[in-house]
Amino acid sequence: MSRACRTSRRGWPLERVLFALAGSVTLLSAALALVSPWFLLLTAFVGVNQWLYVAVGACPASLLLTRLFDLRAAANTPPIS
C-alpha cells in the first residue's frame, strides 16, 4: 500500500470529521423536513458553519472537536513513517 493511502494511527483529521458531521446533520435535517419545513433552518445553519470554517479557519464545531477530542487539522498532523 502506498504511503498516501495509509491512515494515521491517531484517526481522522479534523476536516474529515467536520465533513462527516456536516453531511450527517444535513441528511438528518432533510429527512426531518418531511415532518416540518422548519428543520431546513438546520441545513442553513450547517452551510453557514461550513463557510465560516472556510473563511476564518474555525467554526463552533471545529473548536469543540479540537478541545474535546484533541483533533488536529490535516496540515498539522505529523507524516506517517
C-alpha positions as a printed NumPy array, in Angstrom:
array([[  0.   ,   0.   ,   0.   ],
       [  1.347,   3.429,  -0.855],
       [  2.121,   5.999,   1.796],
       [ -0.671,   8.276,   0.56 ],
       [ -3.315,   5.591,   1.153],
       [ -2.36 ,   4.844,   4.739],
       [ -4.307,   6.492,   7.508],
       [ -2.813,   7.928,  10.639],
       [ -2.888,   5.874,  13.799],
       [ -4.479,   8.86 ,  15.516],
       [ -7.653,   8.572,  13.453],
       [ -9.333,  11.026,  11.187],
       [ -8.097,  14.604,  10.842],
       [-10.358,  17.466,  11.885],
       [-11.504,  18.301,   8.359],
       [-12.7  ,  14.753,   7.709],
       [-14.671,  14.627,  10.963],
       [-16.234,  18.022,  10.227],
       [-17.215,  16.891,   6.734],
       [-18.816,  13.708,   8.111],
       [-20.622,  15.639,  10.84 ],
       [-21.937,  18.269,   8.416],
       [-23.117,  15.618,   5.965],
       [-24.88 ,  13.644,   8.684],
       [-26.66 ,  16.697,  10.097],
       [-27.656,  17.841,   6.605],
       [-29.142,  14.431,   5.751],
       [-30.932,  14.295,   9.099],
       [-32.402,  17.775,   8.679],
       [-33.503,  16.973,   5.113],
       [-35.304,  13.881,   6.4  ],
       [-36.859,  15.841,   9.267],
       [-38.023,  18.489,   6.781],
       [-40.676,  15.957,   5.779],
       [-42.1  ,  16.441,   9.273],
       [-41.742,  20.225,   9.407],
       [-40.159,  22.644,   6.933],
       [-38.598,  24.496,   9.883],
       [-35.938,  21.773,  10.021],
       [-34.482,  23.266,   6.83 ],
       [-33.098,  26.02 ,   9.042],
       [-30.752,  23.393,  10.457],
       [-29.45 ,  22.775,   6.929],
       [-28.843,  26.512,   6.524],
       [-27.02 ,  26.603,   9.865],
       [-24.712,  23.797,   8.697],
       [-23.978,  25.676,   5.482],
       [-23.176,  28.889,   7.35 ],
       [-20.789,  26.996,   9.64 ],
       [-19.046,  25.392,   6.666],
       [-18.468,  28.8  ,   5.088],
       [-17.302,  30.133,   8.435],
       [-14.689,  27.362,   8.593],
       [-13.558,  28.13 ,   5.036],
       [-13.325,  31.884,   5.599],
       [-11.917,  32.021,   9.126],
       [-10.408,  28.58 ,   9.699],
       [-12.66 ,  27.816,  12.657],
       [-16.305,  27.171,  13.39 ],
       [-18.099,  26.208,  16.618],
       [-17.917,  22.502,  15.758],
       [-14.187,  22.642,  14.972],
       [-13.47 ,  24.417,  18.259],
       [-15.43 ,  21.807,  20.222],
       [-13.848,  18.865,  18.418],
       [-10.381,  20.306,  18.945],
       [-10.927,  20.862,  22.653],
       [-12.889,  17.706,  23.481],
       [-11.214,  15.112,  21.27 ],
       [ -7.828,  16.76 ,  20.583],
       [ -8.353,  16.542,  16.821],
       [ -5.912,  18.41 ,  14.61 ],
       [ -6.129,  19.72 ,  11.082],
       [ -4.562,  17.526,   8.408],
       [ -1.869,  20.148,   7.775],
       [ -0.807,  19.942,  11.441],
       [ -0.553,  16.147,  11.619],
       [  2.904,  14.619,  11.514],
       [  3.666,  12.45 ,   8.472],
       [  3.293,   8.692,   8.736],
       [  6.627,   6.935,   8.898]])
